[in-house]
Amino acid sequence: MYGALDISVSGMIAQRTRMDVIAANIANADATRDAKGNLSPYKRRTVHFAPGDPAARNEQGRSLGVHVAEIGQAASYRKRWDPSSPDAQTQGPDTGFVLFPDIDSTTEQVNSLIAQRAYEANIAAAEATKSMMAQALRLIA
């Protein structure tokens, strides 16, 4: 029975991480500079899941659930014509263009809703498991 709770908890942790990454993408959708002020557009991040939970306490638990395998970064940018911007390219074929992160706010909002629903589904599964465990304890007592 505890394995079912572990599966739900690992799913909630993974979806929470996914929501954090989506929030960072939305917050940095127009960021053209890094934290040090250097010209370096933010790279859109994506969460990649893998089966199993390496943080589980026992071997069976490590084979159940899900975990974040990696947080990848996109290598693509979108260009916007703005020769008056201090971030505009000054040389080459892209002169006058400003590079922005390739982040579509609509796509990020949809991904956020999907992550939220998956998180809620894991909560419902955990609640159902807790209810079944409580019923089993009542039968024993």
C-alpha positions in Angstrom: 0.0 0.0 0.0 2.8 2.5 0.8 4.1 2.0 -2.7 1.0 3.5 -4.1 1.6 6.6 -1.9 5.2 6.8 -3.0 4.1 6.7 -6.7 1.7 9.6 -6.1 4.2 11.6 -4.2 6.9 11.2 -6.8 4.4 12.3 -9.4 3.6 15.4 -7.4 7.3 16.3 -7.0 7.9 15.9 -10.7 4.9 18.0 -11.7 5.9 20.7 -9.2 9.3 20.9 -10.8 7.7 21.1 -14.2 5.5 24.0 -13.0 8.6 25.8 -11.6 10.4 25.5 -15.0 7.3 26.7 -16.9 7.0 29.7 -14.5 10.7 30.5 -15.2 10.1 30.3 -18.9 7.2 32.7 -18.8 9.1 35.1 -16.5 12.0 35.2 -18.9 10.2 35.3 -22.2 11.7 38.7 -23.1 15.1 38.3 -21.3 17.9 39.2 -23.7 20.6 39.5 -21.1 21.9 37.1 -18.4 22.3 37.8 -14.7 25.6 39.5 -15.2 24.2 41.9 -17.8 25.9 40.2 -20.8 24.0 39.8 -24.0 22.8 36.2 -23.8 19.1 35.5 -24.4 17.4 33.1 -22.0 17.2 29.6 -23.2 13.8 27.9 -22.9 13.9 25.0 -20.5 12.0 21.7 -20.8 11.5 19.0 -18.2 12.2 15.4 -19.1 10.7 12.6 -17.0 11.9 9.1 -16.5 10.4 6.1 -14.8 11.3 5.2 -11.3 12.2 7.2 -8.2 15.9 7.1 -7.3 15.2 8.8 -4.0 13.0 5.9 -2.7 14.1 4.1 0.4 14.0 0.5 -1.0 14.6 -1.3 -4.2 10.9 -1.8 -5.0 10.2 1.9 -4.4 13.0 2.8 -6.8 11.3 1.0 -9.6 8.0 2.7 -9.0 6.9 6.3 -9.7 8.5 9.0 -11.8 11.4 11.5 -11.5 12.8 14.4 -13.4 15.6 12.9 -15.5 16.9 16.3 -16.7 16.0 19.8 -17.4 17.0 20.5 -21.0 17.6 23.9 -22.7 16.4 24.8 -26.2 19.0 26.2 -28.6 16.6 28.2 -30.7 15.8 31.9 -30.6 13.4 34.1 -32.4 14.4 37.3 -34.1 12.7 40.7 -33.8 13.6 43.7 -36.0 14.6 46.6 -33.7 17.7 48.4 -34.9 17.3 51.0 -32.2 17.7 48.5 -29.4 21.0 48.3 -27.6 20.8 44.5 -27.9 20.5 44.6 -31.7 23.0 42.7 -33.7 25.6 45.1 -35.2 27.3 42.8 -37.7 26.6 40.0 -40.1 23.3 39.1 -41.9 21.2 39.7 -38.7 22.2 43.3 -38.3 19.3 45.2 -36.7 17.7 42.1 -35.2 17.4 41.4 -31.5 17.5 37.7 -30.4 14.8 36.7 -27.9 14.1 33.4 -26.2 11.9 31.1 -28.3 9.1 31.0 -25.7 5.4 31.1 -26.7 3.3 32.2 -23.8 0.2 30.3 -25.0 2.2 27.0 -25.2 3.6 27.6 -21.7 0.1 28.3 -20.3 -1.2 25.1 -21.8 1.8 23.2 -20.4 1.1 24.8 -17.0 -2.5 23.6 -17.1 -1.5 20.1 -18.0 1.0 20.0 -15.2 -1.6 21.4 -12.8 -4.1 18.7 -13.8 -1.5 15.9 -13.4 -0.6 17.3 -10.0 -4.2 17.3 -9.0 -4.6 13.7 -10.3 -1.7 12.6 -8.1 -3.4 14.3 -5.1 -6.6 12.4 -5.8 -4.8 9.1 -6.1 -2.9 9.7 -2.8 -6.2 10.6 -1.1 -7.9 7.4 -2.5 -4.9 5.3 -1.2 -5.1 6.9 2.2 -8.8 6.2 2.3 -8.3 2.5 1.4 -5.6 2.2 4.1 -7.9 3.7 6.7 -10.7 1.3 5.7 -8.3 -1.6 5.9 -7.2 -0.5 9.4 -10.9 -0.3 10.5 -11.4 -3.9 9.3 -8.5 -5.1 11.4 -9.5 -3.3 14.5 
